[in-house]
Amino acid sequence: MHRFRAYYDNGIIIEYGNKRFIIDPLRKPSKSFNAILITHGHRDHVNPSAIRNAMPLIMSEETARVIRVRDGEGLRYIKASPRHEIVIDDVIVEIYNAGHVVGSLSYVLDFGAFRVGVTGDFNVESSILLGGAEGLDVDVLIMEATYGSPDYVFPSRIAIYDELRGVVEDGIRNGIVLLMGQPLGRGQELAVLLKDYPMYIEPSIKVMNNVLGLKYGKVLSEIPQPGSVIIMGMPRDFVNTIRVLRSRYGMVKAVALSGMYAKRSRVARLRAIGVDALPLSSHSDFPGLVDFALNSGARIVYTVYGNAARFAKYLRKFNIMSRVLPTPGQLTLDPFL
């Protein structure tokens, strides 16, 4: 492993000998590479203009569809599907379901001498739409740690679904229900969960849902009837959005949906302005992250995103060599000080 390096430089870079793989680059690569791997379609993981004409480019068909309808980019790519392999210059790229959003993938690079896993954003808990992330049996694990703090423990999906259905049932009796969350992720999960209710979906989400085969609800291009559910992203000025709706309908039950609302202080701030919150997330919570790391059998764990530093420190309690994925300027340091 003395020829191995992993670091973050506007994307995750993995080097072994003369091999170089880039995962989720946000700018055009400045050096040669063997392949670019895209884990999923969120904009903090894929910049279509940075990978235009890049080959070989590997992603799922669903991610390519999202990029095409959302960003207007028809990229040339190699289709990746869970439980399949692609061989790139004698390196076996194993592909796994990440359980994060539709089309999200995790990868294992098998160099022969050792195996490196990259989770991308992932969720070990199954949803109404996706199976939970598959475990990765690797020597080195590079894993996201968005909710890598003990503050973030989520209720079960079933419990949140039951609560959401209750909110909708009560809310549509007296007015409308407004559900706000990440367009790619919550936008699809909510559409499937609530498909039997009168439902209006923000146009940008509806277009994405349609291309993913989830053609539920009506596009929000007209004034919804009272007794409806509205699904939209989190508006920048959501307070004004809710104010306008309440002036029209009177009763509006507004709910924000994100894993960050497992933290009580964040929920209290929203309730102060008349908005409820539920911790419905496309990510694993803290216990899920810990279990995933321990079950991987990895000798070395690099953490990235969110609470990366706190999570790496926690893993060291289990005698795991863990640290935040370094930047290029940190590569000269002892990697596990």
C-alpha positions in Angstrom: 0.0 0.0 0.0 3.0 2.3 0.0 2.1 3.4 -3.5 -1.5 4.3 -2.5 -2.8 7.9 -1.9 -6.3 9.2 -1.3 -7.2 12.8 -1.0 -9.8 15.4 -1.7 -9.2 18.1 -4.4 -12.6 19.2 -5.6 -13.5 15.6 -5.8 -12.1 12.4 -4.3 -8.8 11.3 -5.9 -7.5 7.7 -5.5 -4.0 6.9 -6.8 -2.3 3.6 -6.8 1.0 3.2 -8.7 0.3 4.7 -12.1 -3.5 4.4 -11.7 -5.7 7.4 -11.0 -9.4 7.4 -10.4 -11.5 10.5 -9.7 -14.9 10.3 -7.9 -17.5 13.1 -8.1 -15.2 15.9 -9.5 -16.6 19.4 -9.2 -14.0 20.9 -11.6 -12.4 19.8 -14.8 -9.5 17.4 -14.0 -6.1 19.0 -14.4 -4.2 15.6 -14.6 -4.8 12.4 -16.6 -7.0 9.7 -15.1 -8.1 6.2 -15.8 -11.8 6.9 -15.1 -14.2 9.3 -13.5 -16.9 7.7 -11.3 -20.1 9.6 -10.4 -21.9 8.4 -7.3 -25.2 10.3 -7.8 -26.9 13.4 -9.2 -26.8 16.0 -6.4 -25.1 19.1 -7.5 -22.5 19.0 -4.7 -21.3 15.7 -6.2 -21.5 16.3 -9.9 -20.7 19.3 -12.1 -21.8 18.4 -15.6 -19.6 21.1 -17.2 -16.5 19.7 -15.5 -17.0 16.2 -17.0 -18.3 17.1 -20.4 -16.3 15.0 -23.0 -14.5 13.2 -20.2 -14.0 9.5 -20.9 -14.3 7.0 -19.5 -17.1 8.4 -17.4 -19.1 5.9 -15.2 -22.5 6.5 -13.6 -26.0 5.0 -13.4 -28.6 5.5 -16.1 -30.9 7.2 -13.6 -28.1 9.8 -12.7 -27.6 10.5 -16.4 -31.3 11.1 -16.8 -31.4 13.6 -13.9 -28.4 15.5 -15.3 -30.0 15.6 -18.8 -33.4 17.0 -17.6 -32.1 19.2 -14.8 -28.9 20.6 -16.4 -29.5 20.1 -20.1 -26.4 17.9 -20.4 -26.4 14.7 -22.5 -23.2 13.2 -21.3 -21.4 10.2 -22.9 -21.0 7.6 -20.2 -20.6 3.9 -19.3 -23.7 2.6 -17.6 -23.2 1.3 -14.1 -25.6 -1.0 -12.3 -25.5 -2.5 -8.8 -24.0 -6.0 -8.5 -22.1 -5.5 -11.8 -18.4 -4.9 -12.6 -16.5 -2.8 -15.1 -12.8 -3.4 -15.8 -10.7 -0.3 -16.4 -7.0 -0.8 -17.2 -6.9 -4.1 -15.1 -8.7 -2.5 -12.2 -12.0 -4.1 -11.4 -14.7 -1.5 -10.5 -17.4 -3.2 -8.4 -20.7 -1.4 -8.3 -23.2 -1.3 -5.3 -26.5 0.3 -4.4 -25.9 3.3 -2.1 -29.6 3.7 -1.0 -29.2 7.5 -1.0 -31.3 8.7 -4.0 -32.6 7.1 -7.2 -29.5 5.9 -9.1 -27.0 6.4 -6.3 -24.0 4.1 -6.3 -21.1 3.1 -4.2 -17.9 1.7 -5.7 -15.1 -0.6 -4.8 -11.8 -0.4 -6.7 -10.1 -3.8 -6.7 -6.4 -3.3 -7.5 -5.6 -6.9 -6.9 -3.2 -6.1 -4.0 -6.0 -4.4 -2.0 -9.5 -3.0 -2.2 -10.6 0.6 -1.8 -14.3 1.4 -1.2 -16.0 4.7 -1.8 -19.5 5.1 -0.4 -20.5 8.4 -1.8 -23.6 9.6 0.1 -25.4 6.6 1.3 -28.2 5.3 3.5 -28.3 1.9 5.1 -32.0 2.0 5.8 -34.5 1.0 3.1 -37.2 3.4 2.0 -40.5 3.0 0.2 -38.5 3.6 -3.0 -35.0 2.2 -2.5 -33.2 -0.7 -0.8 -30.6 0.2 1.9 -27.0 0.5 1.0 -25.0 -2.7 0.6 -22.0 -3.2 2.8 -18.5 -3.0 1.3 -15.8 -5.5 2.1 -12.6 -3.5 1.7 -9.1 -2.8 3.0 -9.5 1.0 2.8 -12.9 2.8 3.1 -13.6 6.3 2.1 -17.0 7.1 3.6 -19.3 10.1 3.9 -20.0 11.4 7.4 -22.7 14.0 6.9 -24.5 13.0 10.1 -21.4 11.6 11.8 -22.3 13.1 15.2 -24.2 11.4 18.1 -26.7 14.3 17.7 -28.2 12.6 14.7 -30.2 9.5 15.5 -33.2 9.1 13.2 -36.5 7.4 14.0 -37.3 4.4 11.8 -38.5 5.0 8.3 -41.8 3.3 9.2 -42.4 5.6 12.1 -41.7 8.8 10.0 -44.0 7.5 7.3 -46.8 6.9 9.7 -46.3 10.4 11.2 -46.3 12.0 7.7 -49.4 10.2 6.7 -51.1 11.5 9.9 -50.0 15.0 9.2 -51.4 14.8 5.7 -54.7 13.3 6.8 -55.2 16.0 9.4 -54.0 18.9 7.2 -56.0 18.3 4.1 -59.3 18.2 6.1 -59.0 21.9 6.9 -56.7 23.3 4.2 -53.5 22.2 2.4 -50.3 20.5 3.4 -46.9 21.9 2.2 -44.0 19.5 2.3 -40.5 20.9 1.7 -37.3 18.9 1.1 -34.5 18.1 -1.2 -35.8 17.9 -4.8 -33.6 14.9 -5.6 -34.4 12.5 -2.8 -37.4 13.6 -0.9 -39.1 14.7 -4.1 -39.3 11.2 -5.3 -39.8 9.5 -2.0 -42.8 11.7 -1.0 -44.4 11.3 -4.4 -44.4 7.5 -4.0 -45.4 7.6 -0.4 -48.4 10.0 -1.0 -49.4 8.9 -4.5 -53.0 8.2 -3.3 -53.6 11.7 -2.1 -54.5 14.8 -4.2 -50.9 16.0 -4.9 -49.2 18.9 -6.7 -45.5 18.8 -7.3 -43.1 21.7 -8.1 -42.3 21.7 -11.8 -38.6 21.1 -11.5 -39.3 18.0 -9.3 -42.2 16.8 -11.5 -39.9 16.8 -14.6 -37.3 14.8 -12.7 -39.9 12.4 -11.3 -41.4 11.8 -14.8 -38.0 10.9 -16.3 -37.4 8.5 -13.5 -40.8 6.8 -14.2 -42.6 8.2 -11.1 -45.5 9.9 -12.8 -47.6 10.6 -9.7 -49.5 13.8 -8.9 -50.0 17.0 -11.0 -47.6 19.7 -11.8 -47.8 22.8 -9.6 -48.8 25.1 -12.5 -52.2 26.0 -11.2 -53.8 27.0 -7.9 -54.3 23.7 -5.9 -57.7 22.9 -4.6 -58.1 22.9 -0.7 -57.5 19.4 0.6 -54.3 19.0 -1.5 -50.7 18.2 -0.7 -47.9 20.4 -2.3 -44.4 18.9 -2.6 -41.6 21.4 -3.3 -38.0 22.1 -2.6 -37.0 24.4 0.3 -37.6 27.9 -1.0 -35.0 30.5 -0.2 -37.8 32.7 1.3 -40.0 29.9 2.6 -41.4 32.2 5.3 -42.9 34.4 2.6 -44.1 31.4 0.6 -46.0 30.1 3.6 -47.4 33.5 4.3 -48.8 33.8 0.8 -50.3 30.3 1.0 -51.9 31.0 4.3 -53.4 34.3 3.0 -55.1 32.2 0.2 -56.1 29.0 2.1 -56.2 30.0 5.7 -55.0 26.7 7.2 -51.6 25.5 5.8 -49.7 22.8 7.5 -46.0 23.3 6.6 -43.4 20.7 7.2 -39.7 20.8 6.4 -38.0 17.4 5.9 -34.3 16.8 6.5 -32.0 14.7 8.6 -30.8 17.9 10.3 -34.1 18.1 12.1 -33.0 15.3 14.3 -31.3 18.1 16.3 -33.9 19.7 18.6 -32.5 23.2 18.4 -33.1 23.3 14.6 -36.7 22.1 15.1 -37.4 24.7 17.7 -36.2 27.5 15.4 -38.7 26.4 12.7 -41.6 25.9 15.1 -41.1 29.5 16.3 -42.2 30.6 12.8 -45.0 28.0 12.5 -43.2 25.3 10.5 -43.0 21.7 11.7 -40.0 19.5 10.9 -39.3 15.8 10.6 -35.9 14.1 10.2 -36.6 12.3 6.9 -33.2 11.9 5.3 -31.5 10.3 2.4 -28.4 9.8 4.5 -27.5 7.2 7.2 -27.8 8.5 10.8 -24.9 8.2 13.3 -25.6 4.6 14.4 -25.9 3.5 10.7 -22.6 5.1 9.9 -20.8 3.4 12.8 -22.2 0.0 11.9 -21.3 0.4 8.3 -17.7 1.3 9.1 -17.2 -1.6 11.6 -18.8 -4.1 9.3 -16.6 -3.2 6.4 -13.5 -4.7 8.0 -11.5 -1.8 6.7 -8.0 -1.3 8.2 -8.1 2.3 7.3 -11.1 4.7 7.1 -11.1 8.1 5.6 -14.1 10.3 6.4 -15.4 13.1 4.1 -18.2 15.7 4.2 -20.3 17.0 7.1 -19.1 15.8 10.5 -16.0 14.1 9.1 -13.6 15.2 11.8 -15.9 14.2 14.7 -16.7 10.9 13.1 -13.1 10.0 12.4 -12.2 10.7 16.0 -15.1 8.5 17.2 -14.0 5.6 15.1 -10.5 5.7 16.7 -12.2 4.5 19.9 -12.5 1.1 18.1 -8.8 1.0 17.2 -9.6 1.9 13.6 -7.0 4.0 11.8 -9.3 6.8 10.8 -8.9 10.4 9.7 -10.5 13.0 7.6 -9.7 12.6 3.9 -6.7 15.0 3.4 -6.3 17.8 0.9 -3.3 17.8 -1.4 -1.4 20.2 1.0 -1.8 17.7 3.8 -0.4 14.7 2.0 3.1 15.2 3.5 1.8 14.7 7.1 1.7 11.4 8.9 -1.8 10.3 7.8 -2.9 9.1 11.2 -1.6 11.5 13.7 
